Amino acid sequence: MTAGQGSYDVLVVGAGSSGTALAAGLVRQGRRVLLLEAGRDYPASDLPEAWRSPNPFNAITDGELGDYLWEDLVAARTDAQDPALYWRGKGVGGSSTVNGQIAIRPPVEDFDEWAADGCAGWSADEVMPAFVDLESDVDFGAEAYHGDAGPIPVVRTPVEQWGAVDLALRDAALASGLPWAADVNAPGASGVSPYPINSVDQRRVSCNDAYLEPLRGSSLLTIRGHAVVDRVLFDGGRAVGVRLADGTSYRADTVILSAGAIASPTILMRSGIGPARDLEALGVPVRADLPVGRGLQDHPLALIGVPLTEAASAGPEDRHTNCCIRYSSGLVPDENDMMLVSLNQNVLAMASADLRSGAGAVGVFVNRTYSRGALRLVSTDPRVQPEVSLRMLSDERDLSRLAAGVERLMGLVGHPAFTTIAAADVRSSNPELSRALNGPPDGLRRHLLATAVDTQHPTSTCRMGHPDALTTVVDPDCRVVGVEGLRVVDASIFPFVPRANTHLACVMAGELMARRLS
C-alpha cells in the first residue's frame, strides 16, 4: 500500500449532487477538504455542449457517453425483467451532469415523515433553510420558502415555449378537473405545474458548475479524479482514511461517503460494514453488521407513446419535458402519491424507446413508493459493479396504483388536445398496452411488470433513522452506526425515495450537513 498522502480535515468520496455541495460548504468554513471522484475531474468549460442541451437525445447519441456514465452498471427493474443499463453519472458533477435538469423539491410532508420516523433534525422546517440557500429561483425567489442568491439556478420554461406534448397534457389534465399550480415547489402545491429546471439560457448548470468551479484554485480544496475508492481505512474503531483501487491511501480527520445510492453502500460493504452473512460469504471481515444495500427504492414509470406529426415534433434543442402533474390516487393515505409527465421526445425509456424525431410520450410514475429492492456485493474488486435489483412494483400498493394511473393517462390522451398533435391513433400506436387493457383482468399488471422503467432516482441503501432501529445504517447526524469518524451523505441515507426527482434533495443534504459539521 502506498503511504497515506496529504493532511486534510475532511475527506469526501464522490463529487455528485451531495458531495459537491458538502465539500464546497466545508471549504467556505475554512476546512481543508479532499474530494475524491471515481470518474474524471475537469473544468466546466470541458463539458461537451451535448450534455448541456435541454434535449437529452443529443447526449444519448454523443460519442463520449462512457465519459459521463457508468456503462457497466445494470439493474433489474422488476422481478420479471432482465438487468439493463442503469443511468448514473460519472465524473465531477455526478448525475447532475446527465439527469433531466429537473429542480423539483419533494413535498414538505416527506421530511416531516422522516423526522417522525426517527430522523431528528430533518423535518420540513429544519431542512427548508438549506433549500432556500441552495437556489436562485428566477420566478419565485422573493417568497419566504425560496431563495434568490444560491448557486443552483431555478427557472421555468414559459408556457408559450412549451412543446406540443407539454401543452396537450396540460390541456387534457385541466379539462379533467385538476388544478393549475404555478410553483410545484411551493408547500402544499398539487396539480398541473411547469417543471422547474436548473439551467441558464436553456443550458445545464451542473453541481460541478455551481459548486466546484468557483472554488478551483482554492488552497483548501483538493480534487482527485479517477480515484476509485476500494475501502475505508480504520485505526481501531475509527475511520481514518480510504484506500484506492490502485493502492494509494489518503487520511483525514473525518471520512464522508457521498458516492451515491449505488457506490456508497458498496464501499461500506468492502470495508466490512454490511449484512454479516453476505460479507462472510465473500471473505470480508465483519466490522459492523448493518443492513447496508437493503431498502433500495426508485420510482416506477409507465409510458404511453404518442406518435407526433412533423409540426408537433421536438427539435434538437427543444426541452424534452416542461409539464408535470402531482395528484392523489386516493388508494393510499399519502397525498400527491402519483405523478404524470410529458415527453416531447421519449428519452426516459433510454434502453428501449424509439428515439427518432416524432416519438413523443406521456408517463405516469408512482411518486410515493413502497416497494423495496436491494443491491448485493458480488466481488471485493472495487471495479466490479454490484448486483442491483430494484424490485419495483413488488408491493401491491405500487402495482395497483400504477395500473390505475395508466388507465387514467390513457383517458387523458383521448382528449382533442392529443388528437390534434398525433400522427396516428394513440391506442393503436401502443398495441401491447391496448391488448393488456382489453384482455384478462391481470393483463395490465403483467404488462407493467414486463415494461416498467425507472426514473433514475435510486435511494435508501444506507437508510437514516434512530440508531436502535433495525433498518438504520446512519443516525440523524449521518454517522455510520457503531463506527467513529465515518458518515454517509447522499441519496442512500433517505428513509424512502421522496415524492419528487431526487437532485435537489441530494443538494439539500450536502448543504445541510456542511452546516452541521461546522
Residue, then its C-alpha position, 0 to 999 in steps of 0.5 A: m500500500t502506498a503511504g497515506q498522502g496529504s493532511y486534510d480535515v475532511l475527506v469526501v468520496g464522490a463529487g455528485s449532487s451531495g458531495t459537491a455541495l458538502a465539500a464546497g460548504l466545508v471549504r467556505q468554513g475554512r476546512r481543508v477538504l479532499l474530494l475524491e471522484a471515481g470518474r474524471d475531474y475537469p473544468a466546466s468549460d470541458l463539458p461537451e455542449a451535448w450534455r448541456s442541451p435541454n434535449p437529452f437525445n443529443a447526449i444519448t447519441d454523443g460519442e463520449l457517453g462512457d465519459y459521463l456514465w457508468e456503462d457497466l452498471v445494470a439493474a433489474r427493474t422488476d422481478a420479471q425483467d432482465p438487468a439493463l443499463y442503469w443511468r448514473g453519472k460519472g465524473v465531477g458533477g455526478s448525475s447532475t451532469v446527465n439527469g433531466q435538469i429537473a429542480i423539483r423539491p419533494p413535498v414538505e410532508d416527506f421530511d416531516e415523515w422522516a423526522a417522525d420516523g426517527c430522523a431528528g433534525w430533518s423535518a420540513d422546517e429544519v431542512m427548508p433553510a438549506f433549500v432556500d440557500l441552495e437556489s436562485d429561483v428566477d420566478f419565485g425567489a422573493e417568497a419566504y420558502h425560496g431563495d434568490a442568491g444560491p448557486i443552483p439556478v431555478v427557472r421555468t420554461p414559459v408556457e408559450q415555449w412549451g412543446a406540443v406534448d407539454l401543452a396537450l397534457r396540460d390541456a387534457a389534465l385541466a379539462s379533467g378537473l385538476p388544478w393549475a399550480a404555478d410553483v410545484n415547489a411551493p408547500g402544499a402545491s398539487g396539480v398541473s405545474p411547469y417543471p422547474i429546471n436548473s439551467v441558464d439560457q436553456r443550458r445545464v448548470s451542473c453541481n460541478d458548475a455551481y459548486l466546484e468551479p468557483l472554488r478551483g484554485s482554492s488552497l483548501l480544496t483538493i480534487r482527485g479524479h479517477a480515484v476509485v475508492d476500494r475501502v475505508l481505512f480504520d485505526g481501531g474503531r475509527a475511520v481514518g482514511v480510504r484506500l484506492a483501487d490502485g493502492t494509494s491511501y489518503r487520511a483525514d480527520t473525518v471520512i464522508l461517503s457521498a458516492g451515491a445510492i449505488a457506490s456508497p453502500t458498496i464501499l461500506m460493504r468492502s470495508g466490512i460494514g454490511p449484512a454479516r452473512d453476505l460479507e462472510a460469504l465473500g471473505v470480508p471481515v465483519r466490522a459492523d453488521l448493518p443492513v447496508g444495500r437493503g431498502l433500495q427504492d426508485h420510482p416506477l414509470a409507465l409510458i404511453g407513446v404518442p406518435l407526433t406529426e412533423a409540426a408537433s415534433a421536438g427539435p434538437e434543442d427543444r426541452h424534452t419535458n416542461c409539464c408535470i402533474r402531482y395528484s392523489s390516487g386516493l388508494v393510499p393515505d399519502e397525498n400527491d402519491m402519483m405523478l404524470v409527465s410529458l415527453n416531447q421526445n421519449v428519452l426516459a425509456m433510454a434502453s428501449a424507446d424509439l428515439r427518432s424525431g416524432a416519438g413523443a410520450v406521456g408517463v405516469f410514475v408512482n411518486r410515493t413508493y413502497s416497494r423495496g429492492a436491494l443491491r448485493l456485493v458480488s466481488t471485493d474488486p472495487r471495479v466490479q459493479p454490484e448486483v442491483s435489483l430494484r424490485m419495483l412494483s413488488d408491493e401491491r400498493d405500487l402495482s395497483r396504483l400504477a395500473a390505475g394511473v395508466e388507465r387514467l393517462m390513457g383517458l387523458v390522451g383521448h382528449p382533442a388536445f392529443t388528437t390534434i398533435a398525433a400522427a396516428d391513433v394513440r391506442s393503436s400506436n401502443p398495441e401491447l398496452s391496448r391488448a393488456l387493457n382489453g384482455p384478462p383482468d391481470g393483463l395490465r399488471r403483467h404488462l407493467l411488470a414486463t415494461a416498467v422503467d425507472t426514473q433514475h432516482p435510486t435511494s435508501t441503501c444506507r437508510m437514516g433513522h434512530p440508531d436502535a432501529l433495525t433498518t438504520v445504517v446512519d443516525p440523524d447526524c449521518r454517522v455510520v452506526g457503531v463506527e467513529g469518524l465515518r458518515v454517509v451523505d447522499a441519496s442512500i441515507f433517505p428513509f424512502v425515495p421522496r415524492a419528487n426527482t431526487h437532485l435537489a434533495c441530494v443538494m439539500a443534504g450536502e448543504l445541510m450537513a456542511r452546516r452541521l459539521s461546522 
